[in-house]
């Protein structure tokens, strides 16, 4: 049992710096109520859906009362706690927004769970491209000007969409004010789902330098991952609903398809504790302090010439390793055995999640590790710019995602797959953003670009691709 073996197991506490998810940082960032619960008699919290407890989809019991209280506290109509992560909530939201045969507008940086939901529900994703930052290989946040261009193409090409999805903030913490984006889509009578999995800490509205939450911008549905950007345990999430564009009954039905009938009482309690924490004076002060501390860390490291990228979210710290000629994947492999464990290694960057806990002496440790890493590398020439994906501004798969996924298929080398329809998703994880969606037709430029990505991600992208036979 390698997970539980006390001396060598992966779950041994105190192994280096927890600069990855969950955001509670291995326990210190958990709310006081959860720490008390977990310190009690083991297993006392492992309860079924007794009448007094209930569950997320039941109208009576403690869970229902807690959800109603959270919705009232944050100014929305309804909310549901989730124990299948943001994945389960996003998929339920998509299936509530569109019926089989309909289409949804969504960005290319949509999480793979959204594409999977489209396949499950017979929904067509109409995918729009994103501004690309060539120095680091990231997509930038979408602003209102970009979205206006997208909508103009959607209308000119005759795409009939029944709703829209936005991602705010990105995995790396790039974000804008979501208000104008939601307003543009509502002007066209489109309901809006916002994947705000990495932005739950925008919700309290305590920092004028952070963008507002999509909840306050009027989005119809918003999903927060409470373990990614709040103080929840792994798998905890919340789905917020407001307005009349999406029927409550459709959401309840979708949630019942994708959520367990035996939800963990511990995880439900964690949902409540995470959301309640920011309603207290102490919890709000703590979050303010963490944001202030993160900005100070960023400023100190920049002063010492560590190449950092600017992000909207100060709780994301991105080393631009490519500026020193170092792959983020190589940097991660070098740092991990030395006790500095990042969240997201990529070809040009290494992203750390500062999370919901204080980080004493982190600046000095990062500077020491960065200098040692640089000294271990033979070259310091910056990596060349990254190539944007060769994609139209708006496109949809040539074949339905679900049909392509389940169709008879064959595997071919990429070079031999030109003109074929993809029967699989190509998706390095993390971050879980698809480079190729089932049902898309492969042209020469797309194949050449994916071959280039394969050199960057040798362990995550195969030399062969499954295509529809």
Secondary structure, 3 states (H helix, E strand, C coil): CCCCCCCCCCCCCCCCEECCCCCCCCCCCCCHHHHHHHHCCCCCCCCCCCCCCCCCCCCCCHHHHHHHHHHHHHCCCEEEEECCHHHHHHHHHHHHHCCCCCEEEEECCCEHHHHHHHHHHCCEEEEECCCEECCCCEECCCCHHHHHHHHHHHHHCCCCCCEEEEECCCCCCCCCCCHHHHHHHHHCCCEEEEECHHHHHHCCCCCCCCCCCCCCCCCCEEEEECCCCCCCCCCCEEEEECCCCCCHHHHHHHHHHHCCCCCCHHHHHHHHHHHHHCCCHHHHHHHHHHHHHHHHHHHHHHHCCCCEECCCCCCEEEECHHHHCCCHHHHHHHHHCCCEECCEECCCCEEEECCCCCCCCHHHHHHHHHHHHHHHCCCCCCCCCCCCCCCCCEEECCCCHHHHHHCCEEEEEHHHHCCCEECCCECCCCCCECCECCCCECCHHHHHHHHHHHHHCCCCCCCEEEEEC
